[in-house]
Amino acid sequence: MIDPNGMDWFYNENTGSVIYVSSLQKGAEEHMEEGWTWMGENEMFANEDIGTDDADVIESNKELTSDYNTKVTYGKDGTSKMTTTALFEGKNGEKFMNNNGYKLAPKEMYHMKDFLHNGFPINAPKFTQNRSLEVWTKYTYINKNMVGYANDIDVLKEYERAFGYISLSHRSIEYFKMNNYLQKVLNYGNTAYDYYSLSMNKKYVNVIRGWDNLPKNTLLEPWRGK
C-alpha cells in the first residue's frame, strides 16, 4: 500500500545522501535523478516512547543538512500547502543515519579474494591467509544488528597460484535480521549464502567506497566504472 499522505524518505544508492520531502511518496523516485530510491514512510525515525516525530529528528540534526526549508504555496481556491525539504548529502547523510540507528552498507560490490594456504613442507608451521578487497559501488542503509549475504555472485576471473588462488567477483548483498538468517540455514544449510557481515573481523578486508577511490592497476581495473 502506498503511503497516502506522502512525506516519505529517500536515499541515493550511489552517494549515500538522504532526503525528506513532505510532498513526495513512494514512486516519486522514478522521476528523481539517477540513484535515488525510496527508503521509508513518514515517521520512520519517530520514537513514540519519547514523543518525537520526523520534524524533531530533522531539527535535532539540522547542522548536517545542506538544504533545509519550508515553503508555503497557495492554490486558486485560497487553500495553503506547506512543503518541508531536508537534504543530508554524502557523509552527512551517513552521519544522520548513524544518529538514528542505521549503518551504511554495500548493496553491490566488486570483490577480490586473495587466499593463501601453507601446506608444504610437511613439518613447516601451517597458516592460512585470506585477504579481501571490496569496492562498494552501490549503497544501502541497514539496522546495525542485521547481517548480510552475497546471494548473487558473478565470478569474473580466477587466478591459480602456488598454495592458493585469487578470485574476482561481482556481488549483490541481501540483508536479514539474525533470526531470519537462522531460518535460512535450517532450510538450505550453511552453503546457501556466502557469508558477509558488517560485524565480521575487518582486519584483512580493505574497503574502498566507489571506483574513484580505488588505486589504478589493481586486478579489478578492467571492471572500473561498470
trRosetta pair geometry for C-beta under 8 A, 3 or more apart (Angstrom, degrees):
i j d omega theta_ij theta_ji phi_ij phi_ji
2 25 6.0 85 175 144 102 127
2 26 5.3 -143 -133 62 86 109
2 27 6.6 -10 -123 -15 133 122
3 6 6.4 140 108 -76 106 16
3 7 7.4 -108 139 54 136 74
3 8 5.9 146 52 -71 147 111
3 25 5.0 -154 72 -145 95 114
3 26 6.1 110 18 1 95 102
3 41 4.5 154 -80 -124 143 109
3 42 6.7 143 -177 10 149 88
4 25 7.7 -27 -159 -115 3 160
5 25 7.6 144 87 -80 27 127
5 42 7.2 -50 89 16 101 143
6 21 7.9 -60 166 107 114 77
6 22 6.6 89 115 164 109 44
6 23 5.8 -7 140 -180 157 21
6 24 5.5 146 -160 84 114 17
6 25 3.8 -104 -107 -52 65 95
6 42 7.4 65 114 -35 43 120
7 20 7.6 12 -173 -176 63 94
7 21 7.9 -141 -124 101 35 42
7 22 4.5 2 -105 -142 81 64
7 23 7.8 47 -69 -39 56 20
7 24 7.9 130 -58 59 16 52
7 25 7.5 13 25 -83 42 80
7 41 7.7 48 89 -180 80 65
7 42 3.6 23 110 -73 108 134
7 54 7.0 -179 168 28 112 167
8 20 7.7 -156 107 -140 30 65
8 21 7.4 -8 61 60 64 72
8 24 5.9 -90 46 104 95 79
8 25 5.1 108 -11 -127 127 44
8 26 5.9 164 -108 -45 171 64
8 28 7.5 160 58 26 125 123
8 38 6.4 -20 151 -145 138 96
8 39 7.6 154 163 54 92 70
8 40 6.8 -176 -160 96 84 38
8 41 5.6 -58 -111 -124 88 38
8 42 6.1 -86 -80 -43 43 69
9 18 6.8 -9 -172 -171 102 98
9 19 7.4 160 -155 85 57 44
9 20 5.3 -28 -102 -95 74 80
9 38 7.8 97 85 -168 55 58
9 39 4.5 -62 110 70 96 112
9 40 4.9 4 51 57 114 80
9 41 7.6 -1 16 61 87 7
9 42 7.6 142 -24 -86 84 40
9 44 5.8 -89 14 30 137 134
9 45 8.0 93 -58 -18 153 103
10 18 7.4 159 87 -155 48 53
10 19 5.2 -15 64 63 94 90
10 20 7.8 167 22 -84 71 34
10 21 7.4 -6 12 14 115 101
10 24 7.4 -28 -25 108 127 138
10 28 7.5 -96 -64 82 142 105
10 29 5.8 167 -132 -85 128 105
10 32 7.0 114 164 -7 161 172
10 36 5.3 25 161 -173 127 101
10 37 6.5 166 -158 81 85 30
10 38 5.7 -55 -105 -108 82 38
10 39 5.6 162 -118 0 21 96
11 16 7.1 -26 -177 -160 109 32
11 17 6.7 166 -157 88 63 47
11 18 4.9 -23 -103 -101 85 70
11 19 7.6 165 -89 18 37 67
11 36 7.4 171 93 -143 24 60
11 37 6.4 -24 66 61 69 80
11 39 4.7 74 -5 -63 98 131
11 93 6.9 128 -136 -180 96 134
11 139 7.8 -94 142 101 122 102
11 140 7.8 112 91 -140 139 46
11 141 6.1 145 -42 -6 175 119
12 15 4.5 8 103 44 127 94
12 16 6.7 -32 73 27 84 16
12 17 4.4 23 24 50 121 91
12 18 7.8 -128 10 -64 77 34
12 19 8.0 57 -30 -4 95 103
12 35 4.4 39 -163 129 88 112
12 36 5.3 -38 -95 -86 75 60
12 37 7.6 131 -111 14 27 74
12 93 7.7 -78 35 -123 93 177
13 35 5.4 -149 49 -165 70 76
13 36 7.9 177 4 -93 78 12
13 37 5.6 32 -28 6 111 124
13 107 5.9 -38 -156 29 116 152
13 138 4.7 12 155 -166 108 92
13 139 5.4 -176 -158 56 55 62
13 140 6.5 0 -120 -72 97 64
14 34 7.0 34 -11 123 148 89
14 35 3.7 -70 6 -123 112 138
14 138 6.7 -39 -83 -116 53 68
14 139 7.4 -162 -52 19 6 94
15 35 6.5 68 2 150 89 152
15 89 7.4 -34 141 -166 132 70
15 90 5.6 -69 170 -90 103 67
15 93 7.5 88 119 29 88 148
15 139 7.7 -99 65 28 18 131
16 90 6.1 62 71 -146 101 34
16 91 7.5 49 94 -74 134 29
16 93 4.9 163 133 84 77 124
16 94 5.2 1 161 -56 135 95
16 104 5.5 -5 -127 -118 125 131
16 139 5.1 -16 -77 86 81 164
17 87 7.0 -2 179 -173 114 87
17 88 6.4 169 -160 92 65 59
17 89 4.7 -14 -116 -130 113 47
17 90 5.8 -6 -73 -38 86 40
17 93 4.5 -175 -131 -46 31 151
18 39 7.3 -16 -134 -7 93 164
18 87 7.6 161 89 -156 51 44
18 88 4.4 0 59 59 95 109
18 93 4.0 147 1 -144 88 101
18 96 5.8 -127 50 76 142 135
18 97 6.4 155 -49 -52 149 101
18 141 8.0 29 -85 -38 118 150
19 36 7.6 -27 33 -132 124 120
19 85 7.2 -15 -170 -165 100 84
19 86 6.9 165 -153 86 53 53
19 87 4.8 -7 -107 -107 93 72
19 88 7.2 -164 -74 26 46 66
20 54 6.5 165 -158 -175 151 123
20 58 6.4 -104 48 -84 150 128
20 84 7.2 -12 117 113 103 96
20 85 7.0 165 88 -150 63 37
20 86 4.5 10 49 50 104 98
21 24 4.2 42 90 15 115 114
21 28 7.6 -115 72 115 131 161
21 83 7.2 0 -172 -175 78 101
21 84 7.6 180 -145 90 36 54
21 85 5.2 7 -108 -108 76 81
22 42 7.6 55 -126 -98 70 126
22 82 7.4 -8 91 112 150 73
22 83 5.4 -174 63 -148 103 54
22 84 4.4 66 -16 43 128 82
22 85 7.5 -110 7 -61 81 50
23 81 7.7 70 -99 156 114 122
23 83 4.6 -19 -33 -122 118 113
24 28 4.0 -57 -163 5 110 173
25 28 6.2 119 57 -20 40 111
26 29 7.7 -25 -152 2 48 103
26 38 4.7 47 -122 -129 79 158
26 41 7.7 -45 -36 -82 110 76
27 30 6.1 -30 -179 8 54 114
27 38 7.5 24 -18 -58 34 138
28 31 6.0 -66 -169 43 54 100
28 32 6.4 60 136 -36 78 106
28 38 7.7 111 47 -81 77 100
29 32 5.1 -51 -143 24 44 119
29 36 4.8 -153 -143 117 91 92
29 37 5.2 74 -166 -122 158 29
29 38 5.1 -124 -18 -41 135 75
32 36 4.0 -44 103 62 135 148
33 36 6.0 88 64 -10 64 116
39 44 7.3 -148 120 57 92 171
39 141 6.9 23 -141 43 123 122
40 44 3.5 58 128 -81 138 157
41 44 5.8 134 63 -55 56 97
42 54 5.7 -70 -162 -35 81 146
43 46 3.8 -13 -163 -15 84 131
43 53 5.9 -48 -107 -148 89 81
43 54 5.8 -92 -75 -38 46 96
44 54 7.9 53 31 -87 63 100
45 52 7.8 -56 124 117 83 111
45 54 6.4 101 52 -103 100 61
45 57 4.5 59 109 -93 134 169
45 100 4.9 -40 -133 -156 118 141
46 52 6.1 -174 -148 97 57 67
46 53 4.9 -1 -110 -119 106 50
46 54 6.7 -47 -64 -41 89 62
46 57 7.6 -108 -79 -28 45 125
47 50 5.0 13 112 39 118 93
47 51 7.4 -23 93 25 77 20
47 52 4.7 29 43 44 93 103
48 51 7.0 31 -162 -80 35 41
52 56 4.0 -123 -154 85 89 147
52 57 6.2 102 154 -51 119 79
53 56 5.4 102 48 9 55 102
53 57 7.3 -111 110 -4 31 93
54 57 5.7 -59 -149 37 33 110
54 58 6.2 29 157 -17 69 107
55 58 5.9 -55 -146 38 29 109
55 59 6.1 29 156 -20 64 111
55 84 7.5 -39 -101 172 89 176
56 59 5.8 -57 -144 38 28 111
56 60 6.2 22 159 -15 65 110
57 60 6.1 -59 -146 39 27 106
57 61 6.5 -4 161 8 62 114
57 100 6.5 41 -155 -94 127 130
58 61 6.3 -81 -149 53 27 91
58 62 6.4 60 151 -75 67 80
58 65 7.5 42 -168 -60 88 134
58 68 7.0 157 170 -136 112 118
58 84 7.7 132 82 156 172 130
58 86 4.6 -119 -141 -80 126 169
59 62 5.6 -12 -148 -36 33 116
61 64 4.9 -31 168 27 90 118
61 65 7.2 106 119 -35 79 89
61 88 7.4 -11 135 -91 124 131
61 95 8.0 166 -155 115 117 94
61 96 5.2 97 170 -122 151 91
61 99 6.0 159 -94 76 126 158
62 65 5.4 -39 -158 11 52 119
62 68 5.6 88 -146 -145 93 178
62 86 7.7 -92 -112 -135 71 118
64 88 5.3 17 129 -128 106 104
64 92 4.1 162 -173 -169 90 105
64 93 8.0 155 156 -61 119 29
64 95 5.6 -153 -123 86 139 119
64 96 5.1 176 110 -65 154 98
65 68 4.0 60 125 -45 157 115
65 86 5.4 -80 -113 -161 133 82
65 87 6.1 101 -157 65 84 53
65 88 5.9 -67 -99 -80 58 67
65 92 7.4 177 -73 148 20 140
66 87 5.4 -58 59 97 85 104
66 88 7.3 130 6 -120 84 24
66 89 4.7 -2 4 1 140 120
66 92 6.9 140 -31 56 96 154
67 85 6.2 -29 128 122 104 110
67 86 7.3 171 94 -145 66 26
67 87 4.0 30 49 30 100 119
68 85 7.1 -160 -129 97 31 64
68 86 4.9 25 -113 -116 84 76
68 87 7.3 -138 -60 29 61 65
69 84 7.5 -172 97 -144 40 53
69 85 5.7 3 55 54 77 95
70 82 6.1 2 -177 -175 102 100
70 83 7.0 166 -153 84 55 44
70 84 4.8 -17 -101 -98 85 78
70 85 7.8 179 -80 20 41 64
71 82 7.2 164 84 -152 41 53
71 83 5.1 -13 59 58 90 95
71 85 7.9 15 3 2 102 104
72 80 5.5 -4 -174 -172 103 115
72 81 7.1 156 -153 78 56 40
72 82 5.1 -22 -97 -97 77 74
72 83 7.9 175 -82 18 30 70
73 80 7.0 154 81 -155 38 63
73 81 5.2 -19 62 61 87 93
73 83 7.1 19 2 -1 106 112
74 78 6.6 -20 -174 -148 108 30
74 79 7.1 160 -153 82 63 36
74 80 5.2 -32 -97 -98 74 71
74 81 7.7 173 -85 17 28 73
75 78 6.9 -37 75 30 76 20
75 79 4.8 4 37 57 117 86
75 80 7.6 -148 7 -76 79 24
75 81 7.1 67 -33 -12 98 109
88 92 4.8 -136 -171 119 80 94
88 93 4.2 132 115 -90 96 61
88 95 7.6 -137 -176 60 124 83
88 96 4.4 -36 -155 -7 166 150
89 92 5.6 42 59 47 56 112
89 93 6.1 -70 155 -31 5 101
90 93 6.0 141 59 14 15 102
90 94 7.4 -39 144 -2 44 99
91 94 5.4 -51 -153 36 40 114
91 95 6.4 42 149 -20 69 102
92 95 5.4 -47 -144 36 38 114
92 96 6.3 44 153 -23 65 102
93 96 5.7 -52 -149 34 30 113
93 97 6.5 26 154 -14 64 106
94 97 5.9 -57 -148 39 31 108
94 98 6.3 34 153 -21 65 106
94 104 4.9 -31 -124 -37 106 131
95 98 5.6 -53 -146 36 31 114
95 99 6.4 35 154 -23 64 104
96 99 5.8 -55 -154 31 30 113
96 100 6.8 2 155 2 62 112
97 100 6.0 -74 -151 50 33 97
97 102 4.0 -67 175 77 98 113
97 103 7.2 -179 125 -65 112 14
97 104 6.8 111 76 -53 141 76
97 141 5.1 -110 -157 -134 151 138
98 102 6.8 -96 -74 71 31 60
98 103 6.6 58 -98 -96 76 58
101 143 6.4 -10 144 -135 98 74
101 144 6.3 -114 -176 -3 62 107
102 141 4.4 29 166 174 131 111
102 142 6.5 148 -155 72 83 24
102 143 6.3 -60 -107 -91 66 37
102 144 7.0 -165 -129 -42 18 79
103 141 6.9 151 69 -154 31 68
103 142 5.9 -32 60 64 84 77
103 143 7.7 29 16 144 90 13
103 144 4.9 97 -21 -96 120 76
103 198 6.3 145 118 144 144 166
104 139 5.7 -25 -164 -163 95 125
104 140 7.9 144 -154 77 52 34
104 141 6.2 -40 -95 -99 47 71
105 139 7.0 129 70 -159 38 72
105 140 5.6 -34 70 69 88 81
105 141 7.0 127 19 -119 88 22
105 142 4.9 -2 10 10 142 116
105 148 6.5 161 173 -41 138 151
105 173 7.1 -117 146 104 105 143
105 175 6.8 74 103 -71 157 139
105 198 5.7 -86 -110 -65 109 134
106 109 4.5 8 -180 -48 147 116
106 134 6.8 -109 -47 169 160 126
106 136 4.2 -128 -101 -122 104 102
106 137 7.9 56 -150 30 101 53
106 138 7.2 87 -166 75 65 57
106 139 6.6 -65 -112 -108 36 55
106 140 7.6 24 126 22 14 85
106 148 7.9 153 64 126 80 166
106 173 5.4 87 98 14 86 143
107 138 4.2 -66 69 111 108 98
107 139 5.8 86 -1 156 102 5
107 140 4.2 102 -69 -23 107 104
107 172 7.1 -12 157 -151 61 71
107 173 6.1 -136 -143 52 23 92
108 136 7.7 117 82 -161 50 56
108 137 5.1 -50 98 67 99 97
108 138 4.0 46 31 34 100 109
108 170 7.2 0 -174 -179 98 91
108 171 7.0 166 -153 89 54 51
108 172 5.4 -22 -101 -103 80 66
108 173 7.2 -162 -78 10 29 82
109 134 5.1 -13 -178 -167 143 92
109 135 6.0 150 -163 74 79 49
109 136 5.1 -39 -99 -101 100 48
109 137 6.2 158 -106 10 37 82
109 138 8.0 -122 -53 39 53 68
109 170 7.5 176 92 -154 42 53
109 171 5.3 -12 62 60 85 96
109 173 7.0 33 6 -24 106 115
110 134 7.6 148 77 -159 49 45
110 135 4.4 -5 55 55 96 110
110 137 6.5 63 -11 -26 89 121
110 156 7.9 4 -146 -13 97 148
110 168 7.4 -3 -179 -171 94 89
110 169 7.4 172 -156 91 54 41
110 170 5.6 -31 -103 -102 68 69
110 171 7.7 154 -102 18 20 78
110 220 5.4 114 136 -148 135 132
110 223 5.8 160 -121 104 148 136
111 132 6.5 -22 -165 -166 92 108
111 133 7.2 154 -157 81 43 58
111 134 5.7 -6 -106 -106 76 70
111 135 7.7 -145 -65 26 38 71
111 150 7.8 -39 -18 -104 158 153
111 167 8.0 1 111 107 93 88
111 168 7.2 158 85 -155 55 44
111 169 5.0 -17 61 65 101 87
111 170 7.4 161 16 -99 84 18
111 171 5.3 27 -10 -3 129 123
112 132 6.6 152 81 -158 56 56
112 133 4.2 4 52 51 107 103
112 166 6.8 -5 -173 -174 91 97
112 167 7.4 165 -153 84 46 48
112 168 5.4 -11 -103 -102 76 74
112 218 7.2 -120 -30 163 164 119
112 219 6.0 123 -123 67 137 114
112 220 5.8 -108 -51 -50 122 110
113 130 7.1 -18 -166 -166 95 82
113 131 7.7 151 -158 84 47 47
113 132 5.3 -16 -103 -103 64 86
113 166 6.9 166 85 -154 55 48
113 167 4.6 -3 54 55 105 96
113 168 8.0 -162 23 -71 70 32
113 169 7.6 11 -1 12 106 108
114 129 7.5 -30 116 123 90 99
114 130 7.5 155 82 -156 57 35
114 131 4.5 -14 62 66 107 94
114 132 7.2 -169 20 -78 75 36
114 133 7.8 52 -12 -8 106 93
114 164 7.4 41 174 153 60 135
114 166 5.3 -5 -105 -109 68 87
115 128 7.8 -19 -165 -172 82 89
115 129 7.3 158 -155 89 37 63
115 130 5.3 6 -111 -111 77 75
115 164 4.8 -170 103 -157 65 101
115 165 5.6 6 57 54 103 70
115 166 7.5 -179 23 -83 69 39
115 167 7.5 19 1 2 110 102
116 128 7.3 161 88 -159 55 45
116 129 4.3 0 59 57 101 105
116 130 7.8 -159 31 -68 62 44
116 161 7.9 -39 -100 89 88 116
116 163 5.9 49 -161 114 72 97
116 164 3.8 -56 -101 -57 50 157
117 127 7.7 -167 -144 96 47 48
117 128 5.0 -4 -107 -112 82 80
117 129 7.6 -159 -70 27 42 65
117 163 5.5 -140 70 175 59 88
117 164 5.8 145 12 -78 68 87
118 124 6.4 -98 156 112 118 123
118 125 7.3 29 102 96 143 61
118 126 5.8 -178 83 -142 95 45
118 127 5.0 38 23 47 122 76
118 128 7.6 -133 19 -70 74 43
118 163 6.1 31 -96 -174 38 149
119 126 7.2 32 -97 -124 50 96
119 163 6.2 179 21 -126 87 103
120 124 6.9 44 130 27 23 131
120 163 7.0 -136 27 -81 99 120
121 124 4.9 111 57 -19 69 107
129 164 7.7 -29 64 -98 91 152
129 204 7.6 -170 -168 -142 72 147
130 204 6.3 98 88 116 62 149
131 204 4.7 -112 -107 177 66 101
131 205 7.5 178 -162 -80 56 39
131 206 7.7 26 177 -5 98 98
132 204 6.7 84 18 123 75 82
132 205 4.8 -8 67 -116 102 79
132 206 7.1 -167 98 28 54 68
133 205 7.8 166 -86 -161 24 56
133 206 4.9 -17 -112 67 71 105
133 208 7.0 14 -177 -2 90 112
133 218 7.1 -130 131 -169 167 146
133 220 7.2 -133 104 -19 129 135
134 205 6.4 15 -4 -177 113 102
134 206 7.1 175 25 86 69 52
134 207 5.0 -15 66 -113 108 66
134 208 6.7 180 91 29 54 70
135 208 4.8 -20 -107 74 68 110
135 210 7.5 -84 -174 76 86 5
135 211 6.6 51 -178 -84 130 58
135 214 5.5 -5 -111 -74 124 133
135 220 6.3 163 -8 147 141 163
136 139 6.4 53 160 -78 122 80
136 207 6.7 21 -20 -171 110 94
136 208 7.0 -173 16 88 73 52
136 209 5.1 -18 56 -118 114 58
136 210 6.9 -27 80 -38 76 48
137 210 6.9 104 -112 -110 49 46
137 211 7.0 34 -106 -37 94 89
140 173 8.0 -149 26 82 125 104
140 175 7.4 -153 96 -3 137 133
142 146 4.5 -102 167 53 122 137
142 148 7.4 -126 -55 -61 171 112
142 175 4.8 -106 -114 176 140 169
142 198 7.6 167 66 -4 131 144
143 146 5.0 102 66 -23 83 106
143 177 7.6 8 64 -91 133 87
144 198 8.0 -103 -151 89 58 135
145 177 7.1 28 108 -135 97 77
145 178 7.0 -68 153 -19 94 108
146 175 4.6 49 149 175 132 112
146 176 6.4 160 -160 78 94 26
146 177 5.9 -65 -109 -86 81 46
146 178 7.7 -153 -128 -39 38 66
146 198 7.9 48 81 23 72 117
147 175 7.0 166 87 -148 28 72
147 176 6.2 -27 66 64 76 78
147 178 6.1 75 2 -89 116 70
147 181 5.6 3 66 -60 124 154
147 195 8.0 -33 169 -156 118 82
147 196 7.9 148 173 87 76 51
147 197 4.5 -29 -142 -111 92 101
147 198 7.7 -153 -121 21 49 74
147 199 7.2 -64 -99 23 87 108
148 173 4.6 26 170 178 129 111
148 174 6.5 160 -153 80 79 33
148 175 4.4 -39 -92 -93 88 75
148 176 7.4 145 -97 16 39 68
148 196 4.8 -45 98 93 91 95
148 197 6.2 160 38 -96 70 42
148 198 6.8 62 11 -23 114 85
149 173 6.9 151 74 -151 28 68
149 174 5.8 -25 62 62 81 85
149 175 7.9 159 16 -89 66 33
149 176 7.2 5 3 7 108 112
149 181 7.5 149 -35 -121 123 103
149 193 3.4 -5 -172 172 140 136
149 194 6.4 134 -168 62 78 49
149 195 6.4 -45 -112 -112 81 32
149 196 5.8 148 -111 31 25 87
150 153 5.2 62 141 -68 117 100
150 171 4.1 -45 -139 -160 121 123
150 172 6.9 118 -153 65 66 42
150 173 5.7 -43 -91 -94 59 69
150 193 6.8 144 55 -175 50 81
150 194 4.3 -27 55 68 106 110
150 196 5.2 85 -30 -17 87 133
151 172 6.5 -54 61 90 76 91
151 173 7.5 110 10 -139 79 25
151 174 4.6 3 2 10 130 123
151 193 5.7 -37 -87 -121 73 100
152 171 6.9 142 82 -156 63 49
152 172 4.0 12 55 41 114 112
153 169 5.3 -4 -170 177 90 140
153 170 7.6 154 -156 78 45 49
153 171 5.3 -6 -105 -104 72 84
153 194 6.0 55 -51 5 141 145
154 169 6.1 152 77 -163 47 80
154 170 4.5 -8 59 56 107 97
154 171 7.6 -159 25 -70 70 42
155 158 6.6 -7 178 -43 120 102
155 167 6.6 -56 -139 -169 101 104
155 168 7.4 104 -166 81 60 54
155 169 4.9 -42 -104 -99 48 99
156 168 4.4 -59 64 110 110 100
156 169 5.8 -179 1 -100 86 32
156 170 6.3 85 -48 -17 112 86
156 223 6.6 -48 -142 -57 161 143
157 167 7.8 177 93 -152 47 45
157 168 4.8 14 53 46 81 117
157 219 7.8 -136 79 166 125 111
158 165 6.1 1 -175 176 99 122
158 166 7.0 163 -157 85 52 54
158 167 4.9 -9 -109 -108 87 74
158 168 7.3 -154 -73 23 44 71
159 165 6.3 160 83 -164 53 70
159 166 4.3 1 53 54 106 100
159 167 7.8 -153 26 -68 66 38
159 219 7.7 -101 -10 -140 139 148
160 165 5.4 -35 -111 -108 46 94
161 164 5.5 -14 74 75 95 80
161 165 6.2 159 24 -98 78 37
161 166 6.7 45 -4 -10 121 92
166 219 6.7 105 148 13 139 177
168 219 6.0 -137 -72 125 130 113
168 220 6.3 171 -138 -90 122 75
168 223 7.7 165 167 -1 128 139
170 223 7.4 -152 -70 -170 108 153
171 194 7.6 -95 -131 74 130 134
171 196 7.6 131 152 -53 147 157
173 196 5.7 -91 -124 87 115 146
174 193 7.9 -102 57 -132 106 134
176 180 4.1 -127 -174 86 115 118
176 181 4.8 147 94 -56 130 80
176 184 7.2 -136 -60 -8 178 134
177 180 5.0 88 59 8 76 105
177 181 7.4 -140 97 -9 38 88
178 181 5.4 -52 -151 31 38 116
178 182 6.6 40 153 -21 68 100
179 182 5.6 -46 -150 31 37 113
179 183 6.8 40 150 -20 63 101
180 183 5.6 -49 -152 32 37 114
180 184 6.7 38 149 -20 65 102
181 184 5.7 -56 -154 34 35 111
181 185 6.6 37 150 -20 67 102
182 185 5.6 -50 -151 32 35 113
182 186 6.6 36 150 -19 65 103
183 186 5.6 -53 -152 35 35 112
183 187 6.3 27 152 -15 67 109
184 187 5.6 -58 -143 41 34 108
184 188 5.7 -22 175 26 71 111
184 192 5.8 -144 160 88 100 150
184 193 6.8 26 136 -9 140 124
185 188 7.0 -78 -124 58 19 73
185 189 6.7 16 -164 -155 57 10
185 190 6.1 23 -138 -79 98 55
185 192 7.2 -155 -100 25 42 124
187 192 7.5 47 86 -73 84 162
188 191 7.6 -118 140 70 91 62
188 192 3.2 67 116 -79 132 138
188 193 7.8 84 91 -17 137 79
189 192 5.8 135 65 -31 62 92
195 200 7.6 121 139 -78 106 140
196 200 7.5 -94 -162 -5 38 141
197 200 4.4 117 70 -34 92 96
200 205 7.6 72 99 -12 110 149
201 204 7.4 35 120 20 97 84
201 205 8.0 139 110 1 55 110
202 205 4.5 -80 -150 52 68 111
202 207 7.2 -30 -158 -21 126 115
208 213 5.1 -176 -167 99 92 103
208 214 4.9 80 159 -82 157 80
209 213 5.8 37 63 35 62 149
210 213 5.4 82 73 11 84 101
210 214 7.7 -142 106 -17 47 90
211 214 5.4 -52 -153 19 45 118
211 224 5.1 118 -154 -159 127 79
211 225 5.4 -179 124 -64 178 56
214 218 6.5 -87 172 19 107 136
214 220 6.9 -75 -177 83 149 125
214 224 6.9 -152 75 -114 135 103
215 218 6.2 102 80 -36 84 105
216 221 6.4 61 -163 -111 61 119
217 221 6.0 11 -98 -62 16 145
218 221 5.6 150 61 -41 58 85
220 223 5.6 -65 -175 48 73 103
220 224 6.9 106 128 -61 82 74
221 224 5.6 -18 -158 -26 44 116
223 226 4.9 -80 -171 28 72 127
